[in-house]
Amino acid sequence: MMRWLLPAVMTSLALKSVLTLKSVAPELATAQTIFFIIGLAIFFFVSKIKFEQLVKLAWPIYILVNLLLIVSYLFGIFTGKTGRWIPFWDIFNAQPSQLAIPATALTLLALKESFNNFRGLLWALLVIGLPAILILIEPDLGTTLVYLISTSIIIFLSDLSWKKIITLTGLVIVGAFFSWLFILMPYQKQRITSFISPDQDLQGSSYNARQALIAVGSGQLLGKGLGQGVQSHLRFLPERQTDFIFASLAEEFGFIGSIAVISLYVVLIIFIIKTGLNTSSKKSFRYCMAIAVMTIVQAGINISMNIGILPITGLTLPLISYGGSSVLSLCIMLAMVQSIANQTQPKAILHLI
């Protein structure tokens, strides 16, 4: 029975997504439904493949994803301030950066060298670094951060010595300082400074965050009802279908609806972590932890920026925000978790919480 828990949670989040989109952006609801149906079909197909077989395909997948990232940078379309898409005729636009996490995670697991020696660690950093640079120059800082945190977990969980952990942590700090000085775009710095001092520019860089807070607060306990959201329907709330869909949802479904969504994410994350802990394979464990961290970071940052805890990053809410590339890539990542769960003893999966 627990083998159906993951697709059940995914379907519940999908229904919440389609309901919200039907209200705030009805022209996108049908497309999102199609993406979910295709995503679930891919999920069930990939989940039937043994995880060890998927790891063997790591390098071809990794090379393909990097080629797509290069193509998207050179020839992709740029819509807004973050990310590039590859147009496929007039049907849909694909964002290959969404596939970088599973591709890199599998490739790290496929490396033969130990991360505790210099050569192995250097290979791992190169494998992580190439997609990170290609995503950052799109530019897409939010996705780059989630990618780096999620994939780095695989290295940190590989029995590294404390000396190497301290060294890597130092490199992260130096990299963050360097990025602030030389890499971050002015609008990205402005998002951070407006978060620190939100009252300095209420109609400029702080406008989006303020409108999201108004939407969340106006939902109160039970919400205004489906299709009754003022902030989203009167277009006060920007990017109501992607970055700020949680604020749209909170306005119409209230505190109860918001907690229901957060609870689904909690169940999803616990399932992924428990699957990793119950497996006897170190590679499977590290992969599950990477996907759990990715879900925590992406959902946590998106919800936090909707309620004013963190600055706006442009990150979407997993399986709820509109976007075919995001839905399909998440279905693939979770399918690999399901593949691991399918090979785990049923009695271990039953003790979920």
PyMOL commands that set and color helices and strands:
alter all, ss='L'
color gray80, all
select helices_A, chain A and resi 2-24+26-47+51-56+58-75+96-110+118-136+141-156+162-183+186-196+198-200+207-218+230-233+245-278+282-306+324-342+346-350
alter helices_A, ss='H'
color red, helices_A
select strands_A, chain A and resi 77-78+84-88+92-94
alter strands_A, ss='S'
color yellow, strands_A
deselect
rebuild
show_as cartoon
